[in-house]
Amino acid sequence: MTASKLCINNATAEEIDALPALAGHGFEIVRYREERGRFDALRQLDEVPGLAGKLSDDDRARLSI
């Protein structure tokens, strides 16, 4: 059974925080999304305060836009 990917454009802060790589960043990701609009690419997560360079390719593989 393959785990589904978390859509960062629809996820709540609590759902985002449930992922170990993003724990504690859910509020900032949702705020970024509300202020600037939907994410067009996962690399945009590097623009979220506190996330620049912190996500590995494996972490990004668990996400969708």
PyMOL Python script that loads the backbone (N, CA, C, O; Angstrom):
from pymol import cmd

cmd.read_pdbstr("""\
ATOM      1  N   MET A   1       0.836  -1.186   0.000  1.00  0.00           N
ATOM      2  CA  MET A   1       0.000   0.000   0.000  1.00  0.00           C
ATOM      3  C   MET A   1       0.877   1.245   0.000  1.00  0.00           C
ATOM      4  O   MET A   1       1.761   1.382   0.846  1.00  0.00           O
ATOM      5  N   THR A   2       0.643   2.141  -0.930  1.00  0.00           N
ATOM      6  CA  THR A   2       1.422   3.364  -1.051  1.00  0.00           C
ATOM      7  C   THR A   2       0.699   4.494  -0.335  1.00  0.00           C
ATOM      8  O   THR A   2      -0.502   4.697  -0.515  1.00  0.00           O
ATOM      9  N   ALA A   3       1.446   5.219   0.474  1.00  0.00           N
ATOM     10  CA  ALA A   3       0.856   6.352   1.177  1.00  0.00           C
ATOM     11  C   ALA A   3       0.570   7.465   0.179  1.00  0.00           C
ATOM     12  O   ALA A   3       1.339   7.691  -0.756  1.00  0.00           O
ATOM     13  N   SER A   4      -0.531   8.149   0.385  1.00  0.00           N
ATOM     14  CA  SER A   4      -0.857   9.245  -0.522  1.00  0.00           C
ATOM     15  C   SER A   4       0.008  10.449  -0.192  1.00  0.00           C
ATOM     16  O   SER A   4       0.497  10.601   0.927  1.00  0.00           O
ATOM     17  N   LYS A   5       0.182  11.292  -1.185  1.00  0.00           N
ATOM     18  CA  LYS A   5       0.972  12.503  -1.012  1.00  0.00           C
ATOM     19  C   LYS A   5       0.103  13.589  -0.387  1.00  0.00           C
ATOM     20  O   LYS A   5      -1.112  13.631  -0.583  1.00  0.00           O
ATOM     21  N   LEU A   6       0.751  14.452   0.359  1.00  0.00           N
ATOM     22  CA  LEU A   6       0.057  15.576   0.974  1.00  0.00           C
ATOM     23  C   LEU A   6       0.096  16.760   0.011  1.00  0.00           C
ATOM     24  O   LEU A   6       1.172  17.190  -0.406  1.00  0.00           O
ATOM     25  N   CYS A   7      -1.063  17.280  -0.335  1.00  0.00           N
ATOM     26  CA  CYS A   7      -1.155  18.434  -1.228  1.00  0.00           C
ATOM     27  C   CYS A   7      -0.967  19.711  -0.399  1.00  0.00           C
ATOM     28  O   CYS A   7      -1.810  20.056   0.429  1.00  0.00           O
ATOM     29  N   ILE A   8       0.136  20.394  -0.633  1.00  0.00           N
ATOM     30  CA  ILE A   8       0.408  21.593   0.168  1.00  0.00           C
ATOM     31  C   ILE A   8      -0.500  22.760  -0.181  1.00  0.00           C
ATOM     32  O   ILE A   8      -0.544  23.746   0.554  1.00  0.00           O
ATOM     33  N   ASN A   9      -1.223  22.669  -1.286  1.00  0.00           N
ATOM     34  CA  ASN A   9      -2.163  23.734  -1.633  1.00  0.00           C
ATOM     35  C   ASN A   9      -3.518  23.566  -0.951  1.00  0.00           C
ATOM     36  O   ASN A   9      -4.321  24.499  -0.925  1.00  0.00           O
ATOM     37  N   ASN A  10      -3.775  22.390  -0.403  1.00  0.00           N
ATOM     38  CA  ASN A  10      -5.066  22.139   0.244  1.00  0.00           C
ATOM     39  C   ASN A  10      -4.941  21.757   1.714  1.00  0.00           C
ATOM     40  O   ASN A  10      -5.930  21.811   2.446  1.00  0.00           O
ATOM     41  N   ALA A  11      -3.776  21.382   2.153  1.00  0.00           N
ATOM     42  CA  ALA A  11      -3.580  20.873   3.512  1.00  0.00           C
ATOM     43  C   ALA A  11      -3.740  21.971   4.563  1.00  0.00           C
ATOM     44  O   ALA A  11      -3.415  23.137   4.338  1.00  0.00           O
ATOM     45  N   THR A  12      -4.248  21.554   5.707  1.00  0.00           N
ATOM     46  CA  THR A  12      -4.335  22.468   6.851  1.00  0.00           C
ATOM     47  C   THR A  12      -2.973  22.526   7.533  1.00  0.00           C
ATOM     48  O   THR A  12      -2.097  21.703   7.268  1.00  0.00           O
ATOM     49  N   ALA A  13      -2.810  23.502   8.409  1.00  0.00           N
ATOM     50  CA  ALA A  13      -1.567  23.607   9.165  1.00  0.00           C
ATOM     51  C   ALA A  13      -1.318  22.344   9.984  1.00  0.00           C
ATOM     52  O   ALA A  13      -0.177  21.901  10.112  1.00  0.00           O
ATOM     53  N   GLU A  14      -2.369  21.773  10.529  1.00  0.00           N
ATOM     54  CA  GLU A  14      -2.243  20.561  11.346  1.00  0.00           C
ATOM     55  C   GLU A  14      -1.797  19.370  10.504  1.00  0.00           C
ATOM     56  O   GLU A  14      -0.977  18.566  10.948  1.00  0.00           O
ATOM     57  N   GLU A  15      -2.327  19.254   9.301  1.00  0.00           N
ATOM     58  CA  GLU A  15      -1.923  18.164   8.404  1.00  0.00           C
ATOM     59  C   GLU A  15      -0.455  18.313   7.997  1.00  0.00           C
ATOM     60  O   GLU A  15       0.278  17.327   7.916  1.00  0.00           O
ATOM     61  N   ILE A  16      -0.042  19.535   7.745  1.00  0.00           N
ATOM     62  CA  ILE A  16       1.354  19.798   7.374  1.00  0.00           C
ATOM     63  C   ILE A  16       2.273  19.482   8.545  1.00  0.00           C
ATOM     64  O   ILE A  16       3.315  18.851   8.369  1.00  0.00           O
ATOM     65  N   ASP A  17       1.891  19.916   9.729  1.00  0.00           N
ATOM     66  CA  ASP A  17       2.701  19.669  10.926  1.00  0.00           C
ATOM     67  C   ASP A  17       2.845  18.181  11.236  1.00  0.00           C
ATOM     68  O   ASP A  17       3.786  17.789  11.924  1.00  0.00           O
ATOM     69  N   ALA A  18       1.938  17.353  10.745  1.00  0.00           N
ATOM     70  CA  ALA A  18       1.991  15.917  10.999  1.00  0.00           C
ATOM     71  C   ALA A  18       3.130  15.235  10.243  1.00  0.00           C
ATOM     72  O   ALA A  18       3.508  14.113  10.578  1.00  0.00           O
ATOM     73  N   LEU A  19       3.675  15.899   9.232  1.00  0.00           N
ATOM     74  CA  LEU A  19       4.825  15.338   8.508  1.00  0.00           C
ATOM     75  C   LEU A  19       6.102  15.719   9.249  1.00  0.00           C
ATOM     76  O   LEU A  19       6.335  16.902   9.498  1.00  0.00           O
ATOM     77  N   PRO A  20       6.925  14.752   9.602  1.00  0.00           N
ATOM     78  CA  PRO A  20       8.138  15.055  10.373  1.00  0.00           C
ATOM     79  C   PRO A  20       9.016  16.148   9.758  1.00  0.00           C
ATOM     80  O   PRO A  20       9.541  16.990  10.486  1.00  0.00           O
ATOM     81  N   ALA A  21       9.182  16.151   8.450  1.00  0.00           N
ATOM     82  CA  ALA A  21      10.045  17.141   7.801  1.00  0.00           C
ATOM     83  C   ALA A  21       9.476  18.554   7.874  1.00  0.00           C
ATOM     84  O   ALA A  21      10.220  19.528   7.761  1.00  0.00           O
ATOM     85  N   LEU A  22       8.165  18.675   8.062  1.00  0.00           N
ATOM     86  CA  LEU A  22       7.516  19.988   8.090  1.00  0.00           C
ATOM     87  C   LEU A  22       6.947  20.347   9.454  1.00  0.00           C
ATOM     88  O   LEU A  22       6.321  21.396   9.609  1.00  0.00           O
ATOM     89  N   ALA A  23       7.159  19.491  10.436  1.00  0.00           N
ATOM     90  CA  ALA A  23       6.615  19.727  11.779  1.00  0.00           C
ATOM     91  C   ALA A  23       7.014  21.118  12.275  1.00  0.00           C
ATOM     92  O   ALA A  23       8.185  21.498  12.249  1.00  0.00           O
ATOM     93  N   GLY A  24       6.018  21.853  12.722  1.00  0.00           N
ATOM     94  CA  GLY A  24       6.257  23.195  13.242  1.00  0.00           C
ATOM     95  C   GLY A  24       6.218  24.287  12.185  1.00  0.00           C
ATOM     96  O   GLY A  24       6.339  25.468  12.510  1.00  0.00           O
ATOM     97  N   HIS A  25       6.052  23.908  10.928  1.00  0.00           N
ATOM     98  CA  HIS A  25       6.039  24.886   9.841  1.00  0.00           C
ATOM     99  C   HIS A  25       4.676  25.027   9.176  1.00  0.00           C
ATOM    100  O   HIS A  25       4.525  25.808   8.237  1.00  0.00           O
ATOM    101  N   GLY A  26       3.689  24.287   9.648  1.00  0.00           N
ATOM    102  CA  GLY A  26       2.367  24.316   9.031  1.00  0.00           C
ATOM    103  C   GLY A  26       1.762  25.703   8.968  1.00  0.00           C
ATOM    104  O   GLY A  26       1.246  26.109   7.927  1.00  0.00           O
ATOM    105  N   PHE A  27       1.820  26.432  10.067  1.00  0.00           N
ATOM    106  CA  PHE A  27       1.244  27.774  10.104  1.00  0.00           C
ATOM    107  C   PHE A  27       1.907  28.680   9.069  1.00  0.00           C
ATOM    108  O   PHE A  27       1.222  29.409   8.351  1.00  0.00           O
ATOM    109  N   GLU A  28       3.236  28.637   8.989  1.00  0.00           N
ATOM    110  CA  GLU A  28       3.958  29.494   8.040  1.00  0.00           C
ATOM    111  C   GLU A  28       3.634  29.131   6.591  1.00  0.00           C
ATOM    112  O   GLU A  28       3.501  30.014   5.744  1.00  0.00           O
ATOM    113  N   ILE A  29       3.508  27.844   6.307  1.00  0.00           N
ATOM    114  CA  ILE A  29       3.185  27.412   4.949  1.00  0.00           C
ATOM    115  C   ILE A  29       1.787  27.873   4.561  1.00  0.00           C
ATOM    116  O   ILE A  29       1.587  28.373   3.453  1.00  0.00           O
ATOM    117  N   VAL A  30       0.829  27.713   5.449  1.00  0.00           N
ATOM    118  CA  VAL A  30      -0.540  28.158   5.165  1.00  0.00           C
ATOM    119  C   VAL A  30      -0.582  29.680   5.027  1.00  0.00           C
ATOM    120  O   VAL A  30      -1.255  30.196   4.135  1.00  0.00           O
ATOM    121  N   ARG A  31       0.112  30.389   5.878  1.00  0.00           N
ATOM    122  CA  ARG A  31       0.130  31.855   5.786  1.00  0.00           C
ATOM    123  C   ARG A  31       0.748  32.303   4.463  1.00  0.00           C
ATOM    124  O   ARG A  31       0.224  33.202   3.804  1.00  0.00           O
ATOM    125  N   TYR A  32       1.859  31.679   4.075  1.00  0.00           N
ATOM    126  CA  TYR A  32       2.496  31.994   2.800  1.00  0.00           C
ATOM    127  C   TYR A  32       1.499  31.784   1.657  1.00  0.00           C
ATOM    128  O   TYR A  32       1.366  32.632   0.775  1.00  0.00           O
ATOM    129  N   ARG A  33       0.806  30.656   1.682  1.00  0.00           N
ATOM    130  CA  ARG A  33      -0.162  30.307   0.645  1.00  0.00           C
ATOM    131  C   ARG A  33      -1.310  31.318   0.608  1.00  0.00           C
ATOM    132  O   ARG A  33      -1.752  31.711  -0.472  1.00  0.00           O
ATOM    133  N   GLU A  34      -1.790  31.738   1.766  1.00  0.00           N
ATOM    134  CA  GLU A  34      -2.886  32.715   1.820  1.00  0.00           C
ATOM    135  C   GLU A  34      -2.454  34.092   1.326  1.00  0.00           C
ATOM    136  O   GLU A  34      -3.242  34.796   0.695  1.00  0.00           O
ATOM    137  N   GLU A  35      -1.223  34.479   1.602  1.00  0.00           N
ATOM    138  CA  GLU A  35      -0.732  35.797   1.210  1.00  0.00           C
ATOM    139  C   GLU A  35      -0.312  35.863  -0.252  1.00  0.00           C
ATOM    140  O   GLU A  35      -0.499  36.892  -0.902  1.00  0.00           O
ATOM    141  N   ARG A  36       0.257  34.768  -0.782  1.00  0.00           N
ATOM    142  CA  ARG A  36       0.841  34.796  -2.125  1.00  0.00           C
ATOM    143  C   ARG A  36       0.137  33.923  -3.146  1.00  0.00           C
ATOM    144  O   ARG A  36       0.481  33.943  -4.328  1.00  0.00           O
ATOM    145  N   GLY A  37      -0.835  33.165  -2.702  1.00  0.00           N
ATOM    146  CA  GLY A  37      -1.538  32.279  -3.628  1.00  0.00           C
ATOM    147  C   GLY A  37      -0.977  30.876  -3.600  1.00  0.00           C
ATOM    148  O   GLY A  37      -0.025  30.575  -2.879  1.00  0.00           O
ATOM    149  N   ARG A  38      -1.587  30.032  -4.398  1.00  0.00           N
ATOM    150  CA  ARG A  38      -1.227  28.620  -4.435  1.00  0.00           C
ATOM    151  C   ARG A  38       0.220  28.426  -4.876  1.00  0.00           C
ATOM    152  O   ARG A  38       0.780  29.237  -5.613  1.00  0.00           O
ATOM    153  N   PHE A  39       0.801  27.343  -4.409  1.00  0.00           N
ATOM    154  CA  PHE A  39       2.142  26.972  -4.831  1.00  0.00           C
ATOM    155  C   PHE A  39       2.069  26.446  -6.259  1.00  0.00           C
ATOM    156  O   PHE A  39       1.158  25.692  -6.602  1.00  0.00           O
ATOM    157  N   ASP A  40       3.025  26.843  -7.089  1.00  0.00           N
ATOM    158  CA  ASP A  40       3.120  26.340  -8.459  1.00  0.00           C
ATOM    159  C   ASP A  40       4.161  25.226  -8.570  1.00  0.00           C
ATOM    160  O   ASP A  40       4.127  24.426  -9.505  1.00  0.00           O
ATOM    161  N   ALA A  41       5.080  25.181  -7.612  1.00  0.00           N
ATOM    162  CA  ALA A  41       6.151  24.183  -7.612  1.00  0.00           C
ATOM    163  C   ALA A  41       6.583  23.931  -6.173  1.00  0.00           C
ATOM    164  O   ALA A  41       6.523  24.826  -5.331  1.00  0.00           O
ATOM    165  N   LEU A  42       7.013  22.719  -5.904  1.00  0.00           N
ATOM    166  CA  LEU A  42       7.446  22.382  -4.545  1.00  0.00           C
ATOM    167  C   LEU A  42       8.667  23.189  -4.115  1.00  0.00           C
ATOM    168  O   LEU A  42       8.861  23.420  -2.921  1.00  0.00           O
ATOM    169  N   ARG A  43       9.480  23.615  -5.050  1.00  0.00           N
ATOM    170  CA  ARG A  43      10.669  24.416  -4.718  1.00  0.00           C
ATOM    171  C   ARG A  43      10.292  25.747  -4.062  1.00  0.00           C
ATOM    172  O   ARG A  43      11.117  26.361  -3.386  1.00  0.00           O
ATOM    173  N   GLN A  44       9.067  26.186  -4.254  1.00  0.00           N
ATOM    174  CA  GLN A  44       8.616  27.428  -3.615  1.00  0.00           C
ATOM    175  C   GLN A  44       8.611  27.304  -2.090  1.00  0.00           C
ATOM    176  O   GLN A  44       8.613  28.316  -1.390  1.00  0.00           O
ATOM    177  N   LEU A  45       8.603  26.090  -1.576  1.00  0.00           N
ATOM    178  CA  LEU A  45       8.654  25.918  -0.121  1.00  0.00           C
ATOM    179  C   LEU A  45       9.922  26.543   0.456  1.00  0.00           C
ATOM    180  O   LEU A  45       9.945  26.929   1.625  1.00  0.00           O
ATOM    181  N   ASP A  46      10.976  26.646  -0.353  1.00  0.00           N
ATOM    182  CA  ASP A  46      12.213  27.281   0.104  1.00  0.00           C
ATOM    183  C   ASP A  46      12.014  28.763   0.407  1.00  0.00           C
ATOM    184  O   ASP A  46      12.832  29.365   1.102  1.00  0.00           O
ATOM    185  N   GLU A  47      10.941  29.354  -0.104  1.00  0.00           N
ATOM    186  CA  GLU A  47      10.640  30.764   0.145  1.00  0.00           C
ATOM    187  C   GLU A  47       9.896  30.977   1.464  1.00  0.00           C
ATOM    188  O   GLU A  47       9.779  32.108   1.937  1.00  0.00           O
ATOM    189  N   VAL A  48       9.398  29.899   2.053  1.00  0.00           N
ATOM    190  CA  VAL A  48       8.676  29.988   3.321  1.00  0.00           C
ATOM    191  C   VAL A  48       9.699  30.199   4.430  1.00  0.00           C
ATOM    192  O   VAL A  48      10.670  29.448   4.517  1.00  0.00           O
ATOM    193  N   PRO A  49       9.502  31.207   5.282  1.00  0.00           N
ATOM    194  CA  PRO A  49      10.456  31.457   6.363  1.00  0.00           C
ATOM    195  C   PRO A  49      10.747  30.195   7.177  1.00  0.00           C
ATOM    196  O   PRO A  49       9.835  29.513   7.644  1.00  0.00           O
ATOM    197  N   GLY A  50      12.033  29.905   7.336  1.00  0.00           N
ATOM    198  CA  GLY A  50      12.466  28.759   8.125  1.00  0.00           C
ATOM    199  C   GLY A  50      12.625  27.468   7.358  1.00  0.00           C
ATOM    200  O   GLY A  50      13.089  26.479   7.926  1.00  0.00           O
ATOM    201  N   LEU A  51      12.256  27.438   6.081  1.00  0.00           N
ATOM    202  CA  LEU A  51      12.336  26.190   5.320  1.00  0.00           C
ATOM    203  C   LEU A  51      13.440  26.155   4.266  1.00  0.00           C
ATOM    204  O   LEU A  51      13.717  25.090   3.714  1.00  0.00           O
ATOM    205  N   ALA A  52      14.062  27.260   3.978  1.00  0.00           N
ATOM    206  CA  ALA A  52      15.066  27.308   2.909  1.00  0.00           C
ATOM    207  C   ALA A  52      16.128  26.236   3.105  1.00  0.00           C
ATOM    208  O   ALA A  52      16.838  26.223   4.111  1.00  0.00           O
ATOM    209  N   GLY A  53      16.229  25.335   2.126  1.00  0.00           N
ATOM    210  CA  GLY A  53      17.250  24.302   2.130  1.00  0.00           C
ATOM    211  C   GLY A  53      17.046  23.162   3.107  1.00  0.00           C
ATOM    212  O   GLY A  53      17.934  22.320   3.242  1.00  0.00           O
ATOM    213  N   LYS A  54      15.917  23.097   3.792  1.00  0.00           N
ATOM    214  CA  LYS A  54      15.704  22.074   4.811  1.00  0.00           C
ATOM    215  C   LYS A  54      15.041  20.795   4.304  1.00  0.00           C
ATOM    216  O   LYS A  54      15.131  19.758   4.961  1.00  0.00           O
ATOM    217  N   LEU A  55      14.382  20.849   3.154  1.00  0.00           N
ATOM    218  CA  LEU A  55      13.672  19.675   2.669  1.00  0.00           C
ATOM    219  C   LEU A  55      14.526  18.884   1.686  1.00  0.00           C
ATOM    220  O   LEU A  55      15.088  19.443   0.744  1.00  0.00           O
ATOM    221  N   SER A  56      14.615  17.606   1.911  1.00  0.00           N
ATOM    222  CA  SER A  56      15.347  16.729   0.995  1.00  0.00           C
ATOM    223  C   SER A  56      14.446  16.350  -0.174  1.00  0.00           C
ATOM    224  O   SER A  56      13.245  16.617  -0.151  1.00  0.00           O
ATOM    225  N   ASP A  57      15.019  15.738  -1.179  1.00  0.00           N
ATOM    226  CA  ASP A  57      14.222  15.258  -2.308  1.00  0.00           C
ATOM    227  C   ASP A  57      13.229  14.197  -1.842  1.00  0.00           C
ATOM    228  O   ASP A  57      12.113  14.123  -2.357  1.00  0.00           O
ATOM    229  N   ASP A  58      13.628  13.374  -0.870  1.00  0.00           N
ATOM    230  CA  ASP A  58      12.707  12.369  -0.317  1.00  0.00           C
ATOM    231  C   ASP A  58      11.521  13.032   0.367  1.00  0.00           C
ATOM    232  O   ASP A  58      10.389  12.566   0.241  1.00  0.00           O
ATOM    233  N   ASP A  59      11.777  14.133   1.101  1.00  0.00           N
ATOM    234  CA  ASP A  59      10.684  14.867   1.740  1.00  0.00           C
ATOM    235  C   ASP A  59       9.729  15.425   0.686  1.00  0.00           C
ATOM    236  O   ASP A  59       8.510  15.333   0.829  1.00  0.00           O
ATOM    237  N   ARG A  60      10.286  15.991  -0.352  1.00  0.00           N
ATOM    238  CA  ARG A  60       9.460  16.578  -1.416  1.00  0.00           C
ATOM    239  C   ARG A  60       8.655  15.507  -2.154  1.00  0.00           C
ATOM    240  O   ARG A  60       7.567  15.785  -2.658  1.00  0.00           O
ATOM    241  N   ALA A  61       9.186  14.286  -2.219  1.00  0.00           N
ATOM    242  CA  ALA A  61       8.490  13.185  -2.888  1.00  0.00           C
ATOM    243  C   ALA A  61       7.197  12.810  -2.162  1.00  0.00           C
ATOM    244  O   ALA A  61       6.333  12.153  -2.743  1.00  0.00           O
ATOM    245  N   ARG A  62       7.057  13.216  -0.914  1.00  0.00           N
ATOM    246  CA  ARG A  62       5.852  12.925  -0.125  1.00  0.00           C
ATOM    247  C   ARG A  62       4.791  14.023  -0.252  1.00  0.00           C
ATOM    248  O   ARG A  62       3.730  13.957   0.368  1.00  0.00           O
ATOM    249  N   LEU A  63       5.108  15.045  -1.080  1.00  0.00           N
ATOM    250  CA  LEU A  63       4.234  16.205  -1.240  1.00  0.00           C
ATOM    251  C   LEU A  63       3.752  16.341  -2.666  1.00  0.00           C
ATOM    252  O   LEU A  63       4.368  15.822  -3.597  1.00  0.00           O
ATOM    253  N   SER A  64       2.654  17.038  -2.829  1.00  0.00           N
ATOM    254  CA  SER A  64       2.166  17.406  -4.160  1.00  0.00           C
ATOM    255  C   SER A  64       1.642  18.833  -4.090  1.00  0.00           C
ATOM    256  O   SER A  64       1.452  19.397  -3.013  1.00  0.00           O
ATOM    257  N   ILE A  65       1.411  19.406  -5.288  1.00  0.00           N
ATOM    258  CA  ILE A  65       0.892  20.778  -5.333  1.00  0.00           C
ATOM    259  C   ILE A  65      -0.519  20.799  -5.882  1.00  0.00           C
ATOM    260  O   ILE A  65      -1.122  21.867  -5.995  1.00  0.00           O
TER     261      ILE A  65
END
""", "prot")
cmd.dss("prot")
cmd.show_as("cartoon", "prot")
cmd.util.cbc("prot")
cmd.orient("prot")
